[in-house]
């Protein structure tokens, strides 16, 4: 039985350079859960657990039907209330907006054959067998980013501003405008990887 590995199948999606670049991102679907608050909080960790547990429930469901796949990298969309925190630039927001005010949508890319009914059955299974009530918030989420400016950030999350500054300069030089939510793809497992070795793709949708 062939096992689908989306990281290999869509290698360009999970690859970025050390300098800003403009790329076109094709539509895809994701397993998703939303939340709000500090990413170092217990709530954030519990959301990740609910998302991954549901992803593996789906994986084993499809494996039993000869459609096995590798659970892909964790991703996140991040935003805040721009009416409350106004006029912050791309690089200012991570420093000026309190961590408790950030909202997020955690994502794991899914193969095209995964359906909404199977996701519903998977989170119900997680709730009943694993006692993870948060899994009820897991949904199938389609995303079409289109044009994005992206760059690979190496190092701690609190140093992303240096990378965002380079991206902001690139965006301004090409007279692009924001066209979506700040997007991060976590190539490293931040629970196990030393901060200085973390690799994260940063994306900003533009038009």
C-alpha positions as CSV (number, residue, x, y, z in Angstrom):
1,X,0.0,0.0,0.0
2,X,1.4,3.4,-1.0
3,X,1.6,6.0,1.7
4,X,1.0,9.6,0.6
5,X,3.6,12.1,2.0
6,X,2.3,15.6,1.2
7,X,5.7,17.1,2.3
8,X,7.3,15.3,-0.6
9,X,4.4,15.5,-3.0
10,X,4.2,19.3,-2.6
11,X,7.9,20.0,-1.9
12,X,7.7,23.6,-3.2
13,X,4.9,24.3,-0.6
14,X,7.2,23.3,2.2
15,X,10.3,25.1,0.9
16,X,11.4,28.7,1.2
17,X,14.7,30.6,0.6
18,X,16.8,32.7,3.0
19,X,15.7,35.9,1.1
20,X,12.2,37.1,0.4
21,X,10.5,35.9,-2.7
22,X,7.1,36.0,-4.4
23,X,5.4,32.7,-5.0
24,X,2.0,31.4,-6.0
25,X,0.4,29.0,-3.6
26,X,-2.3,26.6,-4.9
27,X,-5.5,25.9,-3.1
28,X,-5.4,23.1,-0.5
29,X,-7.5,21.7,2.4
30,X,-6.4,21.5,6.0
31,X,-7.5,20.1,9.3
32,X,-8.0,23.1,11.5
33,X,-8.7,24.4,15.0
34,X,-9.0,28.0,16.1
35,X,-8.1,29.7,19.4
36,X,-6.8,32.8,21.1
37,X,-4.0,33.6,23.5
38,X,-0.4,33.1,24.3
39,X,1.3,30.3,22.2
40,X,3.2,29.3,25.3
41,X,0.0,28.7,27.2
42,X,-1.6,25.3,28.2
43,X,-4.6,26.2,26.0
44,X,-2.5,26.4,22.9
45,X,-0.8,23.1,23.7
46,X,-4.2,21.5,24.2
47,X,-5.4,22.8,20.8
48,X,-2.4,21.3,19.2
49,X,-3.1,18.0,20.9
50,X,-6.7,18.0,19.8
51,X,-5.7,18.7,16.2
52,X,-3.0,16.1,16.0
53,X,-5.0,13.4,17.7
54,X,-7.8,14.0,15.2
55,X,-5.3,14.0,12.3
56,X,-4.1,10.6,13.4
57,X,-7.6,9.2,13.9
58,X,-8.2,10.2,10.2
59,X,-4.9,8.7,9.1
60,X,-5.8,5.3,10.7
61,X,-9.4,5.5,9.3
62,X,-8.1,5.9,5.7
63,X,-5.2,3.4,6.2
64,X,-7.8,0.7,6.9
65,X,-9.2,1.6,3.5
66,X,-5.9,1.4,1.7
67,X,-5.4,5.2,1.6
68,X,-2.6,5.8,4.1
69,X,-0.9,9.2,4.5
70,X,1.8,10.8,6.5
71,X,0.5,13.5,8.9
72,X,2.0,16.7,7.6
73,X,3.7,19.7,9.3
74,X,1.9,22.0,11.7
75,X,1.0,25.4,10.4
76,X,-0.6,28.5,11.8
77,X,-2.5,31.6,10.7
78,X,-2.1,34.5,13.1
79,X,-4.1,37.8,13.5
80,X,-5.4,40.3,16.0
81,X,-8.2,42.9,16.3
82,X,-6.9,45.7,14.2
83,X,-9.6,48.0,15.5
84,X,-8.2,47.7,19.0
85,X,-4.5,47.6,17.9
86,X,-4.3,50.1,15.0
87,X,-1.6,51.1,12.6
88,X,1.0,48.5,13.4
89,X,3.3,47.5,10.5
90,X,4.1,43.8,9.7
91,X,7.2,43.9,11.9
92,X,5.8,46.0,14.7
93,X,2.8,43.8,15.5
94,X,4.8,40.9,17.1
95,X,6.4,43.3,19.5
96,X,3.5,45.7,20.2
97,X,0.4,43.4,20.4
98,X,0.1,41.4,23.6
99,X,0.5,37.7,23.2
100,X,-2.8,37.2,24.9
101,X,-4.5,39.2,22.2
102,X,-3.4,37.1,19.2
103,X,-5.8,34.8,17.6
104,X,-4.8,31.7,15.6
105,X,-5.9,29.0,13.3
106,X,-3.8,25.9,13.6
107,X,-3.5,23.8,10.4
108,X,-2.4,20.4,9.2
109,X,-2.6,19.8,5.4
110,X,-4.8,16.9,4.3
111,X,-4.9,14.9,1.1
112,X,-7.7,15.8,-1.3
113,X,-9.7,12.7,-0.6
114,X,-10.3,13.5,3.1
115,X,-14.0,14.6,3.5
116,X,-16.0,16.5,6.0
117,X,-18.0,13.5,7.1
118,X,-14.8,11.6,7.9
119,X,-13.5,14.5,9.9
120,X,-16.7,14.6,11.9
121,X,-16.5,10.9,12.7
122,X,-12.8,11.3,13.6
123,X,-13.3,14.0,16.1
124,X,-16.3,12.2,17.6
125,X,-14.0,9.1,18.1
126,X,-11.3,11.3,19.7
127,X,-13.9,12.8,22.1
128,X,-15.3,9.4,23.1
129,X,-12.0,7.4,23.3
130,X,-9.5,10.0,24.3
131,X,-11.7,12.3,26.3
132,X,-10.5,15.3,24.3
133,X,-13.5,17.6,24.2
134,X,-11.6,20.3,22.3
135,X,-11.6,18.0,19.2
136,X,-15.2,19.1,18.6
137,X,-13.7,22.3,17.3
138,X,-11.6,20.6,14.6
139,X,-12.9,21.2,11.1
140,X,-11.9,20.8,7.4
141,X,-10.7,24.2,6.2
142,X,-10.1,25.1,2.5
143,X,-7.5,27.8,1.9
144,X,-6.6,29.7,-1.3
145,X,-3.7,32.1,-0.6
146,X,-2.6,32.8,-4.1
147,X,0.3,35.2,-4.3
148,X,2.5,35.4,-1.1
149,X,5.8,36.8,-0.1
150,X,7.7,34.2,1.8
151,X,11.0,33.6,3.5
152,X,12.7,31.0,5.7
153,X,13.3,32.1,9.3
154,X,16.0,30.2,11.2
155,X,16.1,30.7,15.0
156,X,13.8,31.5,17.9
157,X,10.2,32.7,17.3
158,X,10.9,35.9,19.2
159,X,13.5,36.9,16.6
160,X,11.1,36.6,13.6
161,X,11.0,40.4,13.5
162,X,14.4,40.4,11.7
163,X,13.0,38.2,9.0
164,X,9.7,40.2,8.8
165,X,11.7,43.4,8.3
166,X,13.3,42.0,5.2
167,X,9.9,40.8,4.0
168,X,8.4,44.2,4.7
169,X,11.2,45.9,2.6
170,X,10.5,43.5,-0.3
171,X,6.8,44.1,-0.1
172,X,7.2,47.9,-0.1
173,X,9.8,47.8,-2.9
174,X,7.4,45.9,-5.1
175,X,4.4,48.1,-4.0
176,X,2.4,45.0,-2.8
177,X,-0.5,45.3,-0.4
178,X,-1.5,42.8,2.3
179,X,-4.1,40.4,1.2
180,X,-4.6,37.8,4.0
181,X,-3.4,36.5,7.3
182,X,0.2,36.1,8.5
183,X,1.1,32.4,7.9
184,X,3.7,30.2,9.5
185,X,4.8,26.7,8.6
186,X,6.7,24.9,11.3
187,X,9.3,22.8,9.6
188,X,10.8,21.9,13.0
189,X,9.0,20.3,16.0
190,X,9.3,23.2,18.4
191,X,8.6,20.9,21.4
192,X,11.9,19.1,20.7
193,X,14.2,21.4,18.7
194,X,16.5,23.9,20.3
195,X,15.3,27.5,19.6
196,X,18.4,28.5,17.7
197,X,17.8,25.6,15.2
198,X,14.1,26.1,14.6
199,X,13.1,26.5,10.9
200,X,9.9,28.3,10.1
201,X,8.5,29.5,6.7
202,X,6.9,32.9,7.1
203,X,4.3,33.9,4.5
204,X,2.4,37.1,3.8
205,X,-0.4,37.0,1.2
206,X,-0.2,40.0,-1.1
207,X,-1.9,41.6,-4.1
